Amino acid sequence: MNTVFPKRIFLKLISMIFNDFENEIMSWDSNNDQRLIIQLVCKEWCQNLRSLCSSLSLSKSNIIPLFFKIQNFENIKHIEILNVEAPDVVTKVICNILIDPNINNTIKQLKSIDLSLSNLSNTHIHYILNALKFNKSVEDINLEGNQLGDQSIYDLSCFLLKNNTIKYLDLQNCDSKNGLACIGMLLSKNESIISLNWSNNDSSSSIDFLCHGLKLNNTLTTLSLSGCNIDELGAICLGEVLKNNNSIKYIDLSTNQIGDYGAISLANRLRNHPTIKYFDLSCNNISEGGVEEISNILQSNQTLKKLKIYQDINIEIKNNNNYNKNTEIDTFFRNSHDEIELMDTSTTESRIYYNYILPRQMIIL
């Protein structure tokens, strides 16, 4: 087998799958009796593997060659950009993929485009949004880590008001401070978006706009607001809205400034929530007493499957025999006959993990 199909030819085959450099075949061993057979096998394999490929990564080294061969990947569902470091090239390639009718007629199953960390500016986003108007299949857009600012978020919101195919929107870490006002307006009218990731955008002054939008929205199921500088008043506002929302299933409010009062207020309003399954309140300056009260409140929720609380809090670790943290927590949950696992806090300085496995598989981390 090694003489008929040596390793170097196999490597050529892998290269051909994506680049189709047929001229390179000429460099293969000319005195190999099976060369023609191998050549035909390679061509057939390339065609079959391309047709089976559902995800395509465009990098600095392959973005141009793959663009010219994109029609060969007729079953592509996901395209992602990896370290291209040339936003103009990325924009031109993506726009041509979305606009070109020949490409659109070939890759009809394209559902997801990942443009995260692509150094896209307002101008790039403007062109990409215009190109998306020609596409009716893309459901998932990831713009994480692009410094878009408020203007691009406004443009994106205006575009999505007229779009009913985008379902998943990732806008985390997009350097927008007031963009949540536009997102709130969008959610009040849009009926297709089911997942929004707005994490790591400072939204302390615009959370009210989101709350207003959520009041009128009944399609969003996943909401991620981690690291948005939300305080206890923002948490109370969210709680009042979520109390009457029957679509939300996943909420991530980790790494904010909610504190005990805001977290307990949220828990009270979600006590009997009919749809919520996942709730993350990690790193919100919640005390041990706050954790206990939140857990007690949410014990009655029949749909909640996972409650996550990981805290960075300043607490003195006492080494005397009278201080037994494991006993305290065991007493707290003893009536429920729950399994309890507590990490050793002596090796984590001020970090504390709680991991309670509750009867309904509720987990607090």
C-alpha positions as CSV (number, residue, x, y, z in Angstrom):
1,M,0.0,0.0,0.0
2,N,2.9,2.4,0.8
3,T,4.4,2.0,-2.6
4,V,1.1,2.5,-4.5
5,F,-0.2,5.3,-2.2
6,P,2.7,6.8,-0.3
7,K,2.3,9.3,2.5
8,R,3.4,12.3,0.4
9,I,0.6,11.6,-2.2
10,F,-1.9,11.3,0.7
11,L,-0.8,14.7,1.9
12,K,-1.2,16.1,-1.7
13,L,-4.8,14.7,-1.6
14,I,-5.6,16.6,1.6
15,S,-4.3,19.8,0.0
16,M,-6.3,19.2,-3.1
17,I,-9.5,18.8,-1.2
18,F,-9.4,22.5,-0.4
19,N,-7.2,24.0,-3.1
20,D,-7.7,21.7,-6.2
21,F,-4.2,22.4,-7.5
22,E,-4.4,19.7,-10.2
23,N,-1.1,20.8,-11.7
24,E,0.6,19.5,-8.6
25,I,-0.2,16.0,-9.8
26,M,2.6,16.3,-12.3
27,S,5.1,16.3,-9.4
28,W,4.1,12.8,-8.4
29,D,6.2,9.8,-9.2
30,S,6.0,9.3,-13.0
31,N,7.2,5.6,-12.9
32,N,4.4,4.6,-10.5
33,D,2.3,2.1,-12.5
34,Q,-0.8,3.0,-10.5
35,R,-0.5,6.7,-11.0
36,L,-3.6,7.1,-13.2
37,I,-5.7,5.1,-10.8
38,I,-4.5,7.2,-7.9
39,Q,-5.2,10.3,-9.8
40,L,-8.8,9.3,-10.5
41,V,-9.3,8.1,-6.9
42,C,-7.9,11.5,-5.6
43,K,-10.3,13.4,-7.8
44,E,-13.3,11.3,-6.6
45,W,-12.3,11.6,-3.0
46,C,-11.9,15.4,-3.3
47,Q,-15.4,15.8,-4.8
48,N,-17.0,13.5,-2.1
49,L,-15.2,15.1,0.8
50,R,-16.1,18.6,-0.4
51,S,-19.7,17.6,-0.7
52,L,-19.6,16.2,2.9
53,C,-18.0,19.3,4.4
54,S,-20.4,21.4,6.5
55,S,-18.0,23.8,8.1
56,L,-15.3,25.9,6.5
57,S,-12.6,27.9,8.2
58,L,-11.0,30.8,6.2
59,S,-7.6,31.8,7.4
60,K,-4.9,34.1,6.2
61,S,-3.3,31.4,4.0
62,N,-6.4,30.0,2.4
63,I,-9.1,32.7,2.3
64,I,-8.5,33.7,-1.4
65,P,-8.0,30.1,-2.9
66,L,-11.0,28.8,-1.0
67,F,-13.2,31.7,-2.0
68,F,-12.6,30.8,-5.7
69,K,-13.5,27.2,-4.9
70,I,-16.4,28.0,-2.6
71,Q,-19.0,26.6,-5.0
72,N,-17.5,23.2,-4.7
73,F,-18.6,23.1,-1.1
74,E,-22.3,22.8,-1.8
75,N,-23.3,21.6,1.7
76,I,-21.5,24.3,3.7
77,K,-23.6,25.4,6.7
78,H,-21.0,27.3,8.7
79,I,-18.2,29.7,7.7
80,E,-15.7,31.2,10.2
81,I,-12.8,33.6,9.9
82,L,-9.6,32.7,11.6
83,N,-6.7,35.2,12.1
84,V,-7.0,36.7,8.6
85,E,-5.8,40.1,10.0
86,A,-7.1,41.9,6.9
87,P,-10.6,43.2,7.5
88,D,-10.9,44.6,4.0
89,V,-10.3,41.1,2.5
90,V,-12.7,39.5,5.0
91,T,-15.4,42.0,4.0
92,K,-15.0,41.6,0.3
93,V,-15.0,37.8,0.5
94,I,-18.0,37.6,2.8
95,C,-20.0,40.1,0.8
96,N,-19.3,38.3,-2.5
97,I,-20.4,35.0,-0.9
98,L,-23.6,36.6,0.2
99,I,-24.3,38.6,-3.0
100,D,-23.1,36.4,-5.9
101,P,-26.2,34.6,-7.2
102,N,-24.1,31.7,-8.5
103,I,-22.7,31.1,-5.1
104,N,-26.1,31.7,-3.4
105,N,-27.7,29.1,-5.7
106,T,-24.9,26.6,-4.8
107,I,-24.5,26.9,-1.0
108,K,-28.1,27.2,-0.1
109,Q,-27.6,25.7,3.3
110,L,-25.3,28.4,4.7
111,K,-26.7,29.1,8.2
112,S,-23.9,30.6,10.3
113,I,-21.1,33.2,9.8
114,D,-18.5,33.7,12.5
115,L,-16.7,37.0,12.1
116,S,-15.4,37.3,15.6
117,L,-12.1,39.1,16.2
118,S,-11.8,40.2,12.6
119,N,-11.0,43.9,13.3
120,L,-14.2,45.0,11.5
121,S,-15.0,48.7,11.5
122,N,-18.3,50.6,11.0
123,T,-17.6,50.7,7.2
124,H,-17.0,47.0,7.0
125,I,-20.2,46.3,9.0
126,H,-22.1,48.6,6.6
127,Y,-21.1,46.6,3.6
128,I,-21.8,43.3,5.3
129,L,-25.2,44.3,6.3
130,N,-26.1,45.4,2.8
131,A,-24.8,42.1,1.5
132,L,-27.0,40.2,4.0
133,K,-30.1,41.7,2.4
134,F,-29.5,39.3,-0.5
135,N,-29.3,36.2,1.6
136,K,-32.3,34.4,3.1
137,S,-30.6,31.4,4.8
138,V,-28.1,32.8,7.4
139,E,-29.5,32.5,10.9
140,D,-26.4,33.0,13.1
141,I,-24.1,36.0,13.1
142,N,-21.1,36.2,15.4
143,L,-19.4,39.7,15.7
144,E,-17.7,39.1,19.0
145,G,-14.6,41.2,19.7
146,N,-15.0,43.7,16.9
147,Q,-14.8,47.3,18.1
148,L,-18.1,48.3,16.5
149,G,-19.2,51.0,18.9
150,D,-22.7,52.4,19.1
151,Q,-23.0,53.4,15.5
152,S,-22.6,49.9,14.1
153,I,-25.0,48.5,16.7
154,Y,-27.6,51.1,15.6
155,D,-27.1,50.2,11.9
156,L,-27.3,46.5,12.8
157,S,-30.5,47.0,14.8
158,C,-32.1,49.0,11.9
159,F,-31.2,46.1,9.5
160,L,-32.6,43.4,11.8
161,L,-35.9,45.3,12.1
162,K,-36.6,44.3,8.5
163,N,-34.9,40.8,8.8
164,N,-36.8,37.8,9.9
165,T,-34.2,35.1,9.4
166,I,-31.4,36.0,11.9
167,K,-32.0,34.0,15.1
168,Y,-28.7,34.0,16.9
169,L,-26.8,37.2,17.6
170,D,-23.4,37.4,19.3
171,L,-22.3,40.9,20.1
172,Q,-20.1,40.4,23.2
173,N,-17.2,42.7,23.7
174,C,-18.1,45.1,20.9
175,D,-17.1,48.3,22.7
176,S,-20.6,49.7,22.9
177,K,-21.9,51.7,25.9
178,N,-25.3,52.8,24.7
179,G,-26.0,50.2,22.0
180,L,-28.3,48.3,24.4
181,A,-30.8,51.1,23.9
182,C,-30.9,50.1,20.2
183,I,-31.1,46.4,21.1
184,G,-34.0,47.1,23.4
185,M,-35.9,48.8,20.6
186,L,-35.0,45.9,18.3
187,L,-36.3,43.3,20.7
188,S,-39.6,45.1,21.2
189,K,-40.4,44.6,17.5
190,N,-38.3,41.7,16.2
191,E,-39.9,38.2,16.3
192,S,-37.1,36.0,15.0
193,I,-34.1,36.5,17.4
194,I,-34.0,33.8,20.0
195,S,-30.5,34.2,21.4
196,L,-28.6,37.4,22.3
197,N,-25.1,37.6,23.8
198,W,-24.4,41.1,24.9
199,S,-21.7,40.2,27.4
200,N,-18.7,42.5,28.2
201,N,-20.4,45.7,27.0
202,D,-20.8,48.3,29.7
203,S,-24.5,48.8,29.9
204,S,-25.0,50.4,33.3
205,S,-26.8,53.4,31.8
206,S,-28.9,51.6,29.2
207,I,-30.3,48.5,31.0
208,D,-33.8,50.2,31.3
209,F,-34.0,50.2,27.5
210,L,-33.5,46.5,27.3
211,C,-36.1,45.9,30.0
212,H,-38.6,47.9,28.0
213,G,-37.9,45.8,24.9
214,L,-38.2,42.6,26.8
215,K,-41.6,43.6,28.0
216,L,-42.9,43.4,24.4
217,N,-40.8,40.3,23.4
218,N,-42.0,36.7,23.5
219,T,-39.4,35.0,21.3
220,L,-36.0,35.5,23.1
221,T,-35.0,32.3,24.9
222,T,-31.3,33.0,25.7
223,L,-30.0,36.2,27.2
224,S,-26.3,36.7,28.2
225,L,-25.4,39.9,30.0
226,S,-22.2,38.8,31.7
227,G,-19.7,41.6,32.5
228,C,-22.1,44.5,31.7
229,N,-21.7,46.4,34.9
230,I,-25.3,45.9,35.9
231,D,-26.0,47.1,39.5
232,E,-28.8,46.1,41.9
233,L,-31.2,48.6,40.5
234,G,-30.7,47.1,37.0
235,A,-31.2,43.6,38.4
236,I,-34.5,44.7,40.1
237,C,-35.6,46.2,36.8
238,L,-34.7,42.9,34.9
239,G,-36.5,40.9,37.6
240,E,-39.8,42.8,37.2
241,V,-39.7,42.2,33.4
242,L,-38.6,38.6,33.5
243,K,-41.4,37.8,36.0
244,N,-43.9,38.2,33.3
245,N,-41.8,36.8,30.4
246,N,-42.7,33.3,29.3
247,S,-40.0,32.7,26.7
248,I,-36.7,33.1,28.6
249,K,-34.9,29.8,29.4
250,Y,-31.3,30.8,29.8
251,I,-30.0,33.9,31.7
252,D,-26.4,34.7,32.3
253,L,-25.9,37.7,34.6
254,S,-22.4,36.7,35.9
255,T,-19.6,39.2,36.7
256,N,-21.8,42.2,37.4
257,Q,-22.4,44.4,40.5
258,I,-25.8,43.0,41.5
259,G,-25.0,42.2,45.2
260,D,-27.2,40.4,47.7
261,Y,-30.3,42.7,47.5
262,G,-30.4,42.6,43.7
263,A,-29.8,38.9,43.5
264,I,-32.4,38.1,46.1
265,S,-34.9,40.4,44.3
266,L,-34.3,38.5,41.1
267,A,-34.7,35.2,42.8
268,N,-38.0,36.2,44.3
269,R,-39.3,37.2,40.9
270,L,-38.2,34.0,39.3
271,R,-39.5,31.8,42.1
272,N,-42.3,30.4,40.0
273,H,-41.1,31.2,36.6
274,P,-42.5,28.7,34.1
275,T,-39.7,28.5,31.6
276,I,-36.3,29.3,33.1
277,K,-33.9,26.4,33.1
278,Y,-30.5,28.0,33.6
279,F,-29.6,31.0,35.8
280,D,-26.0,32.2,36.3
281,L,-25.3,34.8,39.1
282,S,-21.6,34.1,39.5
283,C,-19.2,36.9,40.6
284,N,-21.8,39.4,41.8
285,N,-20.6,40.1,45.3
286,I,-23.2,37.8,46.8
287,S,-22.5,36.7,50.4
288,E,-22.9,33.2,51.9
289,G,-26.1,34.4,53.5
290,G,-27.3,35.6,50.1
291,V,-26.4,32.3,48.5
292,E,-28.4,30.5,51.1
293,E,-31.5,32.8,50.7
294,I,-31.4,32.6,46.9
295,S,-31.2,28.8,47.0
296,N,-34.1,28.6,49.5
297,I,-36.3,30.8,47.3
298,L,-35.5,28.9,44.1
299,Q,-36.1,25.5,45.6
300,S,-39.7,25.9,44.7
301,N,-39.1,26.5,41.0
302,Q,-40.1,23.3,39.2
303,T,-38.4,24.2,35.8
304,L,-35.0,25.5,36.9
305,K,-32.4,22.8,36.3
306,K,-29.1,24.7,36.9
307,L,-28.3,27.6,39.3
308,K,-24.7,28.7,39.1
309,I,-23.1,30.9,41.7
310,Y,-19.3,31.2,41.8
311,Q,-18.1,34.0,44.1
312,D,-14.9,36.1,44.4
313,I,-15.5,37.4,47.9
314,N,-13.2,38.4,50.7
315,I,-13.7,36.0,53.5
316,E,-11.4,35.1,56.4
317,I,-10.6,31.4,56.4
318,K,-10.6,30.3,60.1
319,N,-8.5,27.3,60.9
320,N,-9.8,26.5,64.4
321,N,-12.0,23.5,65.1
322,N,-15.1,25.6,65.8
323,Y,-15.3,26.8,62.2
324,N,-16.5,24.0,60.0
325,K,-17.8,25.3,56.7
326,N,-18.8,21.9,55.5
327,T,-21.0,21.3,58.5
328,E,-22.7,24.6,58.1
329,I,-23.7,23.9,54.5
330,D,-24.6,20.3,55.3
331,T,-27.0,21.5,58.0
332,F,-28.5,24.0,55.6
333,F,-29.4,21.3,53.1
334,R,-29.8,18.3,55.4
335,N,-33.6,18.3,55.1
336,S,-33.4,17.8,51.3
337,H,-31.0,14.8,51.5
338,D,-28.8,16.5,48.9
339,E,-25.3,15.4,48.0
340,I,-22.8,18.2,48.8
341,E,-19.4,18.8,47.4
342,L,-17.3,21.7,48.8
343,M,-13.9,22.6,47.4
344,D,-11.1,23.3,49.8
345,T,-11.0,27.1,50.2
346,S,-7.7,27.1,51.9
347,T,-5.9,26.7,48.5
348,T,-8.0,29.3,46.7
349,E,-7.4,32.3,48.9
350,S,-10.6,34.3,48.7
351,R,-12.3,32.1,46.1
352,I,-15.2,29.9,47.1
353,Y,-17.0,27.2,45.0
354,Y,-20.3,25.7,46.0
355,N,-21.5,22.6,44.2
356,Y,-24.8,21.2,45.4
357,I,-26.4,18.4,43.5
358,L,-30.1,18.9,44.1
359,P,-33.0,16.5,43.5
360,R,-33.9,18.3,40.2
361,Q,-30.2,18.4,39.2
362,M,-30.0,22.0,40.2
363,I,-26.3,22.9,40.5
364,I,-24.7,25.8,42.3
365,L,-21.1,26.4,41.5
